[in-house]
Amino acid sequence: MARIAMVYHSGYGHTAKVAEAVAKGLSEISGTQVDILPIDAEGNLPEQAWVILSIADGIIFGSPTYMSGPSWQFKKFADASSKPWSTLLWKDKLFAGFTNSASMNGDKLSTLDYMFHLSQQHGGIWAGMGMLPSNTKAATRQDVNYIAGVSGLMTVSPADASVEEAPLSGELETARLFGQRIAQLAQRWSRV
């Protein structure tokens, strides 16, 4: 059994929708336990969430991209993770990340880079997308990995789109497949 904790912040609900799709993919791989740990509007997690993070085999980070980086609530969580960092409590865990923003690019890579470096501070092992982009002339926004994430999952929710409208179904399918990949890797990693 591999236990994966997904810790994320969502400002308007779009990132939470992506987290749900990732969790669906995680849960589709038998032998995977999924713990969903939303960061609240004040940037806090309940104490029990920190316990779950300490025993998880893998940790998935999620945050919207605001002004070329993660939300301040996610940064507050990252700063609070200095406590487990001080004892290398998360060392050798599998890590991955996802982000959502209003623009196609929106400097999402900066957010994923932040998450990657946070994982490395903790001595973790980072897993990227592991899937090819949809980058042919025939590709559409509904295709898997149309946004062409490599380091982690990237999705788009236009600034005027409701949670019902965005992200698009192709991006949510990409999120589901990303969840499956991380679950499969976590199971392999937990057997090492």
Protein Blocks (a to p, Z undefined) as FASTA:
>chain_A
ZZdddddddfkommmmmmmmmmmmmmmpghiacddddddfkopacfklmmmmmmpmbdcd
ddddeehiacfklmmmmmmmmmmmmnommgoiacddddddfbfnlommmmmmmmmmmmmm
nopacddfkpacdfbfkbcfkbghklopakbccddddfkbcfklpccfklmmmmmmmmmm
mmmmmmmmmmZZ
